[in-house]
Structure formats: structure tokens, C-alpha cells
Amino acid sequence: MTAANAADPDDGPGGAGGGAPPPAAPAGGRAAGDDIVAGVVRQWYAVRPDVDTGPMEIIGRINRCAALLQQAEDAPLRHAGLNRAEFDVLGTLRRTGHELTPGELARETFSSGAAVTKRLKQLGERGLVERRADTRDRRVVLVRLTDAGRALVDALLPEQLSYEAAVLSGVEAGRRDDLARLLGELLVQLEGRLGLPRG
């Protein structure tokens, strides 16, 4: 069991090990402010005090935060019948302001081609996007927002940003700036080193 496992949403709200509580803090009981990763780290320290768990404390917390945010399902998007991945496709078409190929959408949303194809089919069935063949090359498909798709993105964006602001409201504004900067540095490194598409 690693801290990354603690982020698995299938583990349930208790986190690592199928919901087992972390071991007692040295001072007795769970220390104030402790999270699930702190408990995992203490467990590893008890059995392997020779290893450096520093990376686990960062990656495990990022994974755990991501899992909890996914479980929350982005309330405004859910109410509109969308998931985050579908909204990413719609938002990409809106912010770029022009037609894109499915391949370009896959790159922009850091997704696999198969995943984008599935999302476009679902969004097309709802009348939010439309596809057409490029007049210069009929083998190339171009995707654009419909009027309904554009209206939906424009209506949802302020609601979604307000929801995300509420999620972050417990973190002081100045520290949010620091967190955004640090995560940006990590993301640039990972994109350069790994650069793997996600589903």
C-alpha cells in the first residue's frame, strides 16, 4: 500500500486499505489536521524507517485530492448532464474560437483519440457539437460548437468557476497563488517527462 493507493476512489471514504483508519499519532489519537496520507506515511515509517516518504506525501495528496474532486462530480456540470471530460471538449471549442479536428481536440484536452471520439458522439447526439468534412480534404473531419453548445458553455462557465472557488475557499488567497504556481511547475515537468495521454 502506497500513498497513491490512498487516492483510489474505489477504496471508499476511508482511503487506503479499504477504509482502515491510520495508526494512532505518537501523541495519542489522530493529530489535529491529519489527513489519510499522514496515516499512510506513519505506517510506512513504522515498518521501513529507512526510506524517504517525502515524494509520497506530495503525490499521494495530489491523487487523493483529485479522487475527492472526481467524486464530487462538479455539481454545476452534473446538473447540466455533463461530466468534466465532456465540458473540456466544449470549453476547448469555445476558447479556441474555431473548428478543430478530433486529433487537435485530443491534444488540447490531453485525451486519447478513442475517448474524444466517444465524447463527440455523445455531445453530437445532444446537439451541442456538429461535425463536417473539410472542403479541401474530405478525409478530415472538423468539429464546431452549435449555437446550443455555445450557449451552454457560456452559461455554465461562471457557475463552474464559482463552484471551484467554493471548493478552494478554505485555502487563503495568497496561498492559493503559491499552490497554483507550484502545481504549474510540477505539471510542466511531468508534461515534458511523461507526456502521456489520459482517457
N, C-alpha and C positions, 0 to 999 in steps of 0.2 A: 504493500500500500504506500503510495507516494502522495504528496500534496496535490498532484494533478488529479489523482483519483478522487480526492475530496471534492473536486469541482464537478464530478459526473452527476447530472441531474437525476439519473436513474438510482442514485444512492439515496434519494429522498432528502427531506429537510434536515435530517441529522448529519448528512455529509458522509465522510469516509466510513468505510466498514459497515455499510448498511444501517447507519444511524446510531452506531455505538458512540457514547459520549467520550470526549477526550479524557485523558487521565487527569487526576487532581493536580492543581497547581501546587508548587512546592510550599506555598504559604497556607495551603488548605483550601479546598474548593476551587471553583473556576475563577480565575482572576478577572476583575472587572475589565471590560473591554476586550476580553479574549475572543477570538474567532475560531472557527473549526480548524484552520490551518495551524494556529498556535498549538492546538492539541495534538495534531499530527506531528508537528516538529518535536514536541516534548516526547512523544512516543519513540520517534527515531533516536532522539538523544539518549533515551534510556537504554536502547539496545545497541546503538552504534555511536557513541560519543566522539568517535574519531573522525566522522565525516562532517563536512561543511554543508549545512542545510540552508545557507543563505539564498541560493537560487530557488529552492523550493518555496521559500517564504514569499518570493515575488511571483513566480509563475503560478503557484498554487492559488494565490489570492486573485490573480487576474482570471484564471479559469473559473474559480468559484463565483466571482462577480459576474462573469459572462453567463454562467449557468443560471444564476438567480434572475438576471435580466431577461433571459430567454423564457424562464418560467413565468415571469410577469406578463409576457406576450405583448408588450407595448399596447396598453389599453386603447388609445385612440385608433390604432391600426386594426386591432381586433374588432372594434365596434364597426369599422368600415368593411369588415370581411377580408382584410389583407393581412399577410404576415410581413415581417421585416424584409425578407428577400424580395417579395413582390414589390414592396414600396421602394426598395433600392432601384429596381428596374424602372419604375415610373419616375422616380426622382432623377435618375440619370438622364432620361429622355427630356425631362423638364429643364434641368440645369444646363445641359449642353445646348439646348435650343434648336436641335436639328435632328434629322433622321440618322439612325445608327444601324449597322449590321448586327446580327446576333453575336458575331465574334467580337465586335467592339464592345457590345454590352457585357459580354463575359469578362473582358479585360477590365472594363470600368468598374464592374461590381465584384471583381476578384472571385468569379464563379466558374464552374465548368460549363462547357458548351451544352452538355445534356441538361444541366439544371436550368440554364437560361431558356432553352427550347421548351421545357415543361412550363416554366413560368409564363412565357409568351403565349403559349396555348391557352392557359387559364385566364390570363388577362385579356386575350383576344375574345374569348367566349363571353366575357363580361362587357365587351365593347369599350375597353379602356385603351387598347392599342390596336393598330392595324398594320398589316404587312403588305408590301407591294414589291414587285420585281423592278430592279434597276433598269431604266430605259436603255442604258448603254451596255449592260450585260445582264441578260435575263436570268443568269445563274445566281446573281447576287440579290439577296433579299434585304430590303430596307424596312426598318421599323420606326413608327412615329406614334405619338400620343393622339388619341381622338380628342374632340372637344370635351367629352365627358371625363376622359383621363386627366386632361389638364386641369379641369375644374376640381376634380377630386384631390389631386396633389396640392393645388393652391389652398384648398380648404383644410386639408389635413396637416400641412406643414406647421402652421402656428400651434395647433393643438399638440402635435407630437413634440415640438420643441418645449412647450410648456410642461408637458408630462416629464420629459427628460430633465428639465430644470428642477422639477419637484423631487425626482429621484436623487439628484445631487445636492439638494438643499441642506443636507446635514454636514456638508463639507464647506468650510469657509471659502469665500470667493477667491481670495489670494492663493489659497492652497489648491483650488481647482485649476488655476492658471499654471501652477507648478506641476500638478498632476498631468495636465494636458501636454505640457512641454516634455516631461519625462516619458510619457507614453508615446509621444511623437518620435522621440529619439529611438526608443526601443523598436517602434514599428518600422522606421527607416532601415534599421539594422536587419530586422527579420525579413523584410521585403527583399533586401539585397542578398541576404544569405540563403533564404529558403525559397521565396517567390512561388509558392505552390498554390494552385487554385483551390478554392474551397467549394463545397457543394451548396 
